[in-house]
Amino acid sequence: MPYLNSILLEGELSDVPVFTMTANGLDRCSFLIASGDQAPAVPVVAYGRLALRCHELLLNGSSVRIVGRLAQDLEASDTDSTFRLHLVAEHVEIKAASHRHAEVA
């Protein structure tokens, strides 16, 4: 039986996005989304064209809506023996102050 792995998260970037490339040469952009005082900041990772657009358009404090899936952060889990998750972004919307939505991808 297949399971559903889909997350919708709204919040604000709590830091500047970090743009890197994977060992395979794929663009990667990572950032933290804070969605209120009662919830911890969630690490988000975008790949490929979406990573490039996030790097170009997102700033610290940007208000966004992210649709994606949960994935295990294998690098962090291997180095400190803990189980860490992050959100792999599949769609990112920048929520403009005028309530218009600018879609990244």
WOKACOR-V445890 format. One record per residue. N is the residue number from 0. SS is DSSP state (H for helix, E for strand, C for the rest). Layout:
n = <N & N>
ss = <SS & SS>
//
This chain:
n = <0 & 1 & 2 & 3 & 4 & 5 & 6 & 7 & 8 & 9 & 10 & 11 & 12 & 13 & 14 & 15 & 16 & 17 & 18 & 19 & 20 & 21 & 22 & 23 & 24 & 25 & 26 & 27 & 28 & 29 & 30 & 31 & 32 & 33 & 34 & 35 & 36 & 37 & 38 & 39 & 40 & 41 & 42 & 43 & 44 & 45 & 46 & 47 & 48 & 49 & 50 & 51 & 52 & 53 & 54 & 55 & 56 & 57 & 58 & 59 & 60 & 61 & 62 & 63 & 64 & 65 & 66 & 67 & 68 & 69 & 70 & 71 & 72 & 73 & 74 & 75 & 76 & 77 & 78 & 79 & 80 & 81 & 82 & 83 & 84 & 85 & 86 & 87 & 88 & 89 & 90 & 91 & 92 & 93 & 94 & 95 & 96 & 97 & 98 & 99 & 100 & 101 & 102 & 103 & 104>
ss = <C & C & C & C & C & C & E & E & E & E & E & E & E & C & C & C & C & E & E & E & E & C & C & C & C & C & E & E & E & E & E & E & E & E & C & C & C & C & C & C & C & E & E & E & E & E & E & H & H & H & H & H & H & H & H & H & H & C & C & C & C & C & E & E & E & E & E & E & E & E & E & E & C & H & H & H & H & H & H & H & C & C & C & C & E & E & E & E & E & E & E & E & E & E & E & C & C & C & C & C & E & E & E & C & C>
//
